[in-house]
Amino acid sequence: MMKNEILKSWIEQYSGPLLKKALYMLSNKEDAQDVVQEVFLAAFSGYDSFERNSQPLTWLTAILNRKIADFYRKKYKSEPNIRLDHFFDETGSWKNNDVLNDWNVSGKEDELLDDQDFNKTLEECIEELPSRWKILLKMYYIEEKKAPEVSQELDVSTTNLWKILQRSRMQLRECLEFNWFSKR
């Protein structure tokens, strides 16, 4: 089978799964479609380097992960700084200590994660995060990548990664407090 025919069959077979993952990671349909298109262009260019030690989808997914990292690296470098004055005053103290309150869900964490409505609210809160925070959060917590790997892929220092993850958790906590726990 010729290279063009193989790649055409890969596009037909693997566009769906690649697009699904890209859409989840990028949260924007047009960006996801662009990145998947870049994956197939890279696969076409690098086809001769495909050693067939893995399945084509595995190879294409590895390319996708690099393309997503490139996308966020560019976006991360160009996006304006995020202001934290919503959470902290001029001295660096919390403006509203309510975000630090206990939720009294001890022993019910598993029930929460099984609750479809809670998961929907959590997903909505994640989507409200600034895009430069969202990708770090998803890579670290959802894809379970190690900090050095996330830092390297997105070209951020480990210290900056930890700060962004902490700020993301605080914003998620406030969002969940307002959109879930205060309504229960």
N, C-alpha and C positions, 0 to 999 in steps of 0.2 A: 504494500500500500504506500502511496506517495505521501510525502510530508504534508502537502496541502489537504489531502483527503483525511489523514489522521487528525490534523488540527481541526478540520471542519467537524469531524465526529466528536472530538473533545468539546468543542463549543456547544454542540447539541446536547451532549451528555452531562457536562459539568457546569454549564452557565448557571443553572438553578441553585445548586448547593453553594457555589462561589458567591453568587449574588446575595443569597440569604445571609451568609456570614459577613459579607462586606456591608450590607445594609444594617445588620446588627451593630457592627463596630463603628460605622460612620454616621448612622442615624439620619441619612439623607439619601434618597433614592437616586438622584442624579449623580452625586459623588460616588455612590456605590457602583452604578453602571459604568462610570468613567474608569474607576479603578479596575473593575473586572475586564473591561476592554484593554486596559494597559497590561493586565495579566496575560491575556491571549497574545498581545503583540510581543511581550517579552518571551512567551513560550515559543512563538514562531521564530524569533531571533535566536533564542538559545536552544532550539530543538536538538541540535547536534550534541549538546552537552547533557541531554537527558540520558542517563546511564541505564534506565530501566531496572534499577535496584528497588524501586518503589512503584506503587500504582501511580498512574497519571494524575489522579485527583490529589494524591499526597504531594506530588511535585508542584502542581498548580496552586495548592493551598499554601505551600511554602513561598511561592512567588507572591501570592495574594498578601500574606503577612508582611512581606517586605514592602510591597506597594502601599499598604495601609500605613505602615511605619513611616514611609517616605511622605505620604500625604500629610500625616500629623506633624512630622518634623518640620515641614514647610509651613504649615498652618500655625504650629506652636511658635515658630520663630517670628511670624509676621503678625500674629494677633496682638492687640494692645494689652497692656498690663491689666490685671483684674484688681478691682478695688475691694477692700475688705472692711470699709468703714461701716458697712451694714452690721458687722459682728463686733468690731472692736472700736474703742474710742482712741483719742490721740495718744494716750499713754500705753495703749496695747491691752487694756483691760476689756473684759467682756462687757458689752452694752446691756445685754439681757441674759441673766444667768439662768433663765427658764430652760434654755437649750441644754443645760447640764443636769436637769432634773431626772430622777429615775422614772422609768416607765412602768415599773412593777409588773414585768412580764416573766419573772423568774420561773423557769420550768415550763413556760408556754412558748418558747422560741420555735420549737418544731411545729407547733400548731400554726404559728404565724406564717412560717414558710410554706405550709400546706394550704394556706388561705389564698384563694385566687384573687380576691379583692385586694388583699394586702400586697401581693406580688405585683398587681397592676399599679397600685399606688407607688410602690417602690420603683418600678420601672419608669413611671412618669416623673418621679423625683430625680432619678438618674438623668433622664433626658433634659431636665431643667438646668443641670450643671453646665458651666461654661465648657465648650467643646474641648478646650485644652486640658481640662480636668477629667472629663468623661472618659477619654481614651485611656489615660493612666489608670483610672479606677477599674475600667473593664479589663485591661490587660493584667493588672495585678490581682484583682479579686475574682474575676469571672473566668479568665483564661488561666489563672493561677501561675502566671509567669513570675520568676524571681526578680527582686528589685534590680540587681545588676543587669539582667537581660532587658527589662523595661527601660532602664536608664540608657543603656547602649542603643537600643532600637530607636528611641525617640530623642537621643542626644541631649539628655538632661542629667544634671548631677544627681547623685543618690540623695544628697541633702535636699535638693529642690523637689525630688520625687516624694520624699517623706512629708515635706511641707504641703505639697499639693494634695496628697492623699489625706492628710489630717484636715485640711480645709474642706475637702470634698466630703469627708465623713461628717463634719460639723454642719455643712449645708444640707446634707441628706437628713441628718438628725432633725434639724429645724423643719425641713419640709415634711418629714414623716410626723413630727409632733403636731404640726398644723393640719395636715391633710389626712391623718389616720388616727393618732392617739387622742387628740382633743375631740374627735367626733365619736369616740366609743364610750 
